[in-house]
Amino acid sequence: MRLSWNEIRIRAAQFAQDWKDAGYEKGETQSFYNDFFDIFDVKRRTVARYEEHVQRLDNSRGFIDLFWPGVLLVEQKSAGINLAAARKQAGTYFDALPERDRPRYQLLCDFQTFELLDRDEREEVSFALADLPKHVEKFGFILGVQKRTFRDQDPVNIEASERVGQLHDALAASGYTGHDLEQFLVRIVFCLFADDTGIFEPRDIFFDFLENRTQKDGSDLGGWLAQLFQILNTPEDRRPTTLDEDLNRFPYINGDLFRDPLLIPSFNSEMRQRLIDACTFDWSSISPAIFGSLFQSVMDKDERRARGAHYTTEKNILKVIEPLFLDALRAEFLHLKSRRDSRRIPEMIAFQQRLGELRFFDPACGCGNFLIIAYRELRTLEIEVLKEIRPRGQLDALAELLSVVDVDQFYGIELGEFPAHIAEVALWMMDHLMNNRLSLEFGQTYARIPLEKSPHIWHGDALEIDWNELLPAVECSYLLGNPPFVGANFRSPEQREQVRRIAALGKSGDTLDYVTAWFIKAGEYVEHSKAQIGFVATNSITQGEQVAQLWPILFDRCKLDIAFAHRTFAWGSDARGMAQVHV
């Protein structure tokens, strides 16, 4: 079990005391960092190595004092040596490293002073050894706990989906297809993410397990994975006493993710290498919202067109959810924050409780992009509220008692079984990232593992399901999403019949695009509730003969009003072969 931050701070204080007189680079560096990693209960030799040889760009040779590929580069000097030279030296090493190995973090140290740089967040902190306990959370990345800002079109998002796509292709080429392949990939991606973000402890145990316990020809890999999936679904107190020690290191996950039995693929050396390659990627830098892109990367274009799937950048998702609910919630929070009367804190507490009572529903959720971003933004707002209610110096509750926003407030319907599972797993992943952030903000360890609550994602045809059976309209706060677009001329006979039935216009409604059925069904769903709707649609529904057919239904029959809208703009995707759609 991971140490609490209080335990880590105590260890950091002892480390600072033990090393207060150290200062000799050549003689003490390795012992210094072995002890430093021990603060976090991580064995240095399992993640990082000393004296890594580097061929600089000018062809000169150098040696990195401590190197953790993709994560950390340390340049160590003797006490009192100016660290400016160390910074320049570290920069030449960084530039010479292959792209895949370039670390996010850079540490310059002379035993008595630490200078830590986070290249992704462009943040730098400097402090004395004696102050390490105050700053030790900055090294949370050693445990997989780190701050993350997600960016649209981030190359790491696209590369991650490509690597999973390559694994998919190798598995499919072996004859492993269908439901089992899709479920297997969802589980593997969860394990990859868990290995780099602190769900699996210590970091990289999944990678180490695959690399060190499986044969290079892949012949035993399937059997090991089958056992691992069983263990991830077995509580620790119900595991056999004879269980392999390496398997027993993995935690109980729950959440039904590993519950159902699967046919496991037979691996060869190439397929094993594809999985190893995916493990070497740093999954801590991935936004769970790119699972849409991940799914898209393993679908062919014909299938995407048939389903009307157009996946989405975070920037465009925010164009929907900010005016739908976020802007108003943020404004209310800022108003409460500005209050200086005795009701400020009680009103803040009531506001947070209301955040935990909101319900969000995407009736065409795909891989969950809208729900994932909405959840992240709601948790981000809640953390800001908590910082006002309980300033860090006045923390009077355990971290697990702080947050009331959870994934079970989010509902979705998706036609495809694979993306429905991805949506559920991606919400759990985002929940874990936000729990890490809460841990860092309040200096306590907070994790919802094993999983106790689940998002409500139904696999089925949203146009054939009574939405009230999933979430009664009177309990719904917001409908949101990007329903599938299929132009009137490209609809299948079944889709054409669905639109006719829902629009109830007879043959005169035969030119309505497929997406209009979601607008009408949503309007009927919210008619007797206070729920608000924020949908994306192609601009064709505001043009030509569709206007006279669709909008009287929405205005007159469903009693809807337009609260906000955007001018036409290109709707992008983070996946390769970006969707060319205007909305």
Backbone hydrogen bonds, N-H to C=O, Kabsch-Sander energy under -0.5 kcal/mol:
donor,donor_aa,acceptor,acceptor_aa,energy
8,I,4,S,-2.2
9,R,5,W,-2.6
10,I,6,N,-1.9
11,R,7,E,-2.2
12,A,8,I,-2.6
13,A,9,R,-2.2
14,Q,10,I,-1.9
15,F,11,R,-2.5
16,A,12,A,-2.5
17,Q,13,A,-1.9
18,D,14,Q,-2.6
19,W,15,F,-2.0
20,K,17,Q,-1.0
22,A,19,W,-1.5
25,E,23,G,-0.7
28,E,24,Y,-2.0
29,T,25,E,-1.4
32,F,28,E,-2.4
33,Y,29,T,-2.2
34,N,30,Q,-2.2
35,D,31,S,-2.1
36,F,32,F,-1.9
37,F,33,Y,-2.5
38,D,34,N,-1.2
39,I,35,D,-0.8
39,I,36,F,-1.1
40,F,37,F,-1.3
41,D,38,D,-1.4
42,V,37,F,-1.8
44,R,42,V,-0.6
46,T,43,K,-1.8
47,V,44,R,-1.8
48,A,44,R,-2.9
49,R,67,F,-2.3
51,E,65,D,-1.2
52,E,64,I,-1.8
54,V,62,G,-2.7
56,R,54,V,-0.8
56,R,60,S,-2.8
59,N,56,R,-2.0
62,G,54,V,-2.1
64,I,52,E,-2.8
65,D,74,V,-0.7
66,L,74,V,-1.3
67,F,49,R,-2.8
68,W,72,L,-3.1
70,G,101,D,-2.6
71,V,68,W,-2.6
72,L,68,W,-1.9
73,L,105,Y,-1.5
74,V,66,L,-2.6
75,E,107,L,-2.6
76,Q,74,V,-0.5
77,K,109,C,-2.7
79,A,23,G,-1.9
81,I,78,S,-1.9
85,A,82,N,-0.7
86,A,82,N,-0.6
87,R,83,L,-2.2
88,K,84,A,-1.9
89,Q,85,A,-2.3
90,A,86,A,-2.7
91,G,87,R,-2.0
92,T,88,K,-1.8
93,Y,89,Q,-1.7
94,F,90,A,-2.6
95,D,91,G,-2.3
96,A,92,T,-1.2
97,L,93,Y,-1.0
97,L,94,F,-1.0
101,D,98,P,-1.4
102,R,98,P,-0.9
102,R,99,E,-0.8
104,R,70,G,-0.8
105,Y,71,V,-2.7
106,Q,117,L,-2.1
107,L,73,L,-2.9
108,L,115,E,-2.5
109,C,75,E,-1.8
110,D,113,T,-1.5
112,Q,110,D,-0.9
114,F,127,F,-3.0
115,E,108,L,-2.4
116,L,125,V,-2.6
117,L,106,Q,-2.8
118,D,123,E,-3.1
119,R,104,R,-2.9
119,R,117,L,-0.7
122,R,118,D,-1.3
123,E,118,D,-1.5
125,V,116,L,-2.3
127,F,114,F,-2.1
129,L,112,Q,-2.4
131,D,128,A,-1.5
132,L,129,L,-1.9
134,K,131,D,-1.1
135,H,131,D,-1.0
135,H,132,L,-1.0
136,V,132,L,-1.1
138,K,135,H,-2.1
139,F,136,V,-1.9
140,G,137,E,-1.9
142,I,139,F,-2.1
143,L,140,G,-1.9
144,G,141,F,-0.8
145,V,140,G,-2.5
146,Q,144,G,-0.7
150,F,148,R,-0.5
154,D,151,R,-1.4
157,N,154,D,-1.1
158,I,154,D,-1.3
159,E,155,P,-2.7
160,A,156,V,-2.3
161,S,157,N,-1.9
162,E,158,I,-2.1
163,R,159,E,-2.2
164,V,160,A,-2.0
165,G,161,S,-2.2
166,Q,162,E,-2.3
167,L,163,R,-1.9
168,H,164,V,-2.7
169,D,165,G,-2.5
170,A,166,Q,-2.1
171,L,167,L,-2.3
172,A,168,H,-3.0
173,A,169,D,-2.3
174,S,170,A,-0.8
174,S,171,L,-0.7
175,G,172,A,-1.7
176,Y,171,L,-1.8
177,T,175,G,-0.9
180,D,177,T,-0.5
181,L,177,T,-0.8
182,E,178,G,-2.2
183,Q,179,H,-2.7
184,F,180,D,-2.5
185,L,181,L,-2.4
186,V,182,E,-1.9
187,R,183,Q,-2.1
188,I,184,F,-2.5
189,V,185,L,-2.7
190,F,186,V,-2.0
191,C,187,R,-2.2
192,L,188,I,-2.5
193,F,189,V,-2.4
194,A,190,F,-3.1
195,D,191,C,-2.0
196,D,192,L,-0.7
196,D,193,F,-1.0
197,T,193,F,-0.8
198,G,194,A,-0.6
199,I,194,A,-0.8
200,F,194,A,-2.1
204,D,195,D,-2.2
205,I,202,P,-1.1
208,D,204,D,-2.6
209,F,205,I,-2.3
210,L,206,F,-2.3
211,E,207,F,-2.6
212,N,208,D,-2.7
213,R,209,F,-2.0
214,T,210,L,-0.8
218,G,215,Q,-1.9
221,L,218,G,-0.9
222,G,218,G,-0.6
224,W,220,D,-1.9
225,L,221,L,-2.5
226,A,222,G,-2.2
227,Q,223,G,-1.9
228,L,224,W,-2.5
229,F,225,L,-2.7
230,Q,226,A,-1.6
231,I,227,Q,-2.3
232,L,228,L,-2.5
233,N,229,F,-0.6
233,N,230,Q,-0.8
234,T,231,I,-2.0
238,R,235,P,-1.8
239,R,236,E,-1.1
243,L,240,P,-1.4
248,N,244,D,-2.1
249,R,245,E,-0.7
249,R,246,D,-0.6
250,F,247,L,-1.6
253,I,232,L,-2.9
253,I,251,P,-0.5
254,N,232,L,-1.1
255,G,451,L,-0.7
257,L,254,N,-1.0
259,R,256,D,-1.0
260,D,256,D,-0.5
267,F,218,G,-0.6
267,F,265,P,-0.7
272,R,268,N,-2.4
273,Q,269,S,-2.1
274,R,270,E,-2.0
275,L,271,M,-1.7
276,I,272,R,-2.5
277,D,273,Q,-3.0
278,A,274,R,-1.8
279,C,275,L,-1.8
280,T,276,I,-1.7
281,F,277,D,-0.6
281,F,278,A,-0.7
283,W,281,F,-1.1
285,S,282,D,-1.1
286,I,283,W,-1.3
290,I,287,S,-2.4
291,F,288,P,-1.7
292,G,289,A,-1.1
294,L,290,I,-2.7
295,F,291,F,-2.8
296,Q,292,G,-2.4
297,S,293,S,-2.2
298,V,294,L,-0.6
298,V,295,F,-1.2
299,M,296,Q,-1.2
304,R,300,D,-2.0
305,R,301,K,-2.6
306,A,302,D,-2.1
307,R,303,E,-1.9
308,G,304,R,-1.1
309,A,304,R,-2.1
310,H,308,G,-0.5
313,T,572,G,-0.7
317,I,313,T,-1.9
318,L,314,E,-2.4
319,K,315,K,-0.9
320,V,316,N,-0.6
320,V,317,I,-1.4
321,I,317,I,-2.4
322,E,318,L,-2.1
324,L,320,V,-1.3
325,F,321,I,-2.2
326,L,321,I,-2.3
327,D,322,E,-3.1
329,L,325,F,-2.1
330,R,326,L,-3.1
331,A,327,D,-2.2
332,E,328,A,-2.2
333,F,329,L,-2.3
334,L,330,R,-2.5
335,H,331,A,-2.1
336,L,332,E,-2.4
337,K,333,F,-2.8
338,S,334,L,-1.5
339,R,335,H,-0.6
339,R,336,L,-1.0
344,R,341,D,-1.4
347,E,343,R,-2.4
348,M,344,R,-2.0
349,I,345,I,-2.6
350,A,346,P,-2.2
351,F,347,E,-2.2
352,Q,348,M,-2.4
353,Q,349,I,-2.3
354,R,350,A,-1.8
355,L,351,F,-1.7
356,G,352,Q,-1.5
357,E,354,R,-1.1
358,L,354,R,-0.7
358,L,355,L,-0.8
360,F,409,Q,-2.4
361,F,478,Y,-2.5
362,D,411,Y,-2.4
365,C,362,D,-0.8
365,C,413,I,-2.0
368,G,365,C,-3.2
372,I,368,G,-3.0
373,I,369,N,-2.3
374,A,370,F,-2.3
375,Y,371,L,-2.5
376,R,372,I,-2.5
377,E,373,I,-2.5
378,L,374,A,-2.1
379,R,375,Y,-2.6
380,T,376,R,-2.4
381,L,377,E,-2.2
382,E,378,L,-2.2
383,I,379,R,-2.4
384,E,380,T,-1.7
385,V,381,L,-2.1
386,L,382,E,-2.7
387,K,383,I,-2.0
388,E,384,E,-1.0
388,E,385,V,-0.7
389,I,385,V,-2.3
390,R,386,L,-3.4
394,Q,391,P,-2.7
395,L,392,R,-1.2
401,L,398,L,-1.7
402,L,399,A,-1.7
403,S,399,A,-0.9
409,Q,406,D,-1.5
410,F,407,V,-1.8
411,Y,360,F,-2.8
412,G,456,H,-2.6
413,I,362,D,-1.8
414,E,458,W,-2.4
420,A,416,G,-1.5
421,H,417,E,-1.9
422,I,418,F,-2.3
423,A,419,P,-2.6
424,E,420,A,-1.6
425,V,421,H,-2.5
426,A,422,I,-3.2
427,L,423,A,-1.8
428,W,424,E,-1.7
429,M,425,V,-2.3
430,M,426,A,-2.5
431,D,427,L,-2.2
432,H,428,W,-2.1
433,L,429,M,-2.1
434,M,430,M,-2.3
435,N,431,D,-2.1
436,N,432,H,-2.3
437,R,433,L,-1.9
438,L,434,M,-2.3
439,S,435,N,-2.4
440,L,436,N,-2.3
441,E,437,R,-2.2
442,F,438,L,-2.1
443,G,439,S,-1.4
444,Q,439,S,-1.1
446,Y,444,Q,-0.5
451,L,253,I,-3.2
456,H,410,F,-2.6
457,I,455,P,-1.1
458,W,412,G,-3.1
458,W,456,H,-0.6
460,G,414,E,-2.0
460,G,458,W,-0.7
462,A,460,G,-0.7
464,E,461,D,-2.0
465,I,461,D,-0.6
467,W,465,I,-0.9
469,E,466,D,-2.1
470,L,466,D,-0.6
470,L,467,W,-0.7
471,L,467,W,-2.6
475,E,472,P,-2.2
476,C,472,P,-0.8
476,C,473,A,-0.8
477,S,359,R,-2.1
478,Y,359,R,-2.0
479,L,532,Q,-3.1
480,L,361,F,-2.1
481,G,534,G,-1.5
485,F,308,G,-1.3
486,V,484,P,-0.6
490,F,487,G,-2.2
491,R,487,G,-0.6
491,R,488,A,-0.7
496,R,492,S,-2.7
497,E,493,P,-2.1
498,Q,494,E,-2.0
499,V,495,Q,-2.2
500,R,496,R,-2.1
501,R,497,E,-2.4
502,I,498,Q,-2.4
503,A,499,V,-2.8
504,A,500,R,-2.1
505,L,500,R,-0.5
508,S,505,L,-1.1
509,G,506,G,-1.4
510,D,507,K,-1.6
512,L,509,G,-1.3
514,Y,486,V,-2.4
516,T,513,D,-1.2
517,A,514,Y,-1.6
518,W,515,V,-1.1
519,F,515,V,-1.2
520,I,516,T,-2.4
521,K,517,A,-2.5
522,A,518,W,-2.5
523,G,519,F,-2.3
524,E,520,I,-2.3
525,Y,521,K,-2.0
526,V,522,A,-2.2
527,E,523,G,-0.5
529,S,526,V,-2.3
532,Q,477,S,-1.8
534,G,479,L,-2.2
536,V,481,G,-1.7
539,N,582,H,-1.6
541,I,538,T,-1.6
542,T,539,N,-1.6
543,Q,540,S,-1.5
546,Q,543,Q,-0.9
547,V,544,G,-1.3
549,Q,545,E,-0.8
550,L,546,Q,-3.1
551,W,547,V,-1.3
553,I,549,Q,-0.5
553,I,550,L,-0.6
554,L,550,L,-1.8
555,F,551,W,-2.9
556,D,552,P,-2.4
557,R,552,P,-1.2
558,C,553,I,-2.3
560,L,554,L,-2.7
563,A,561,D,-0.7
571,W,581,V,-3.3
572,G,570,A,-0.8
581,V,571,W,-0.7
581,V,579,A,-0.9
583,V,569,F,-2.7
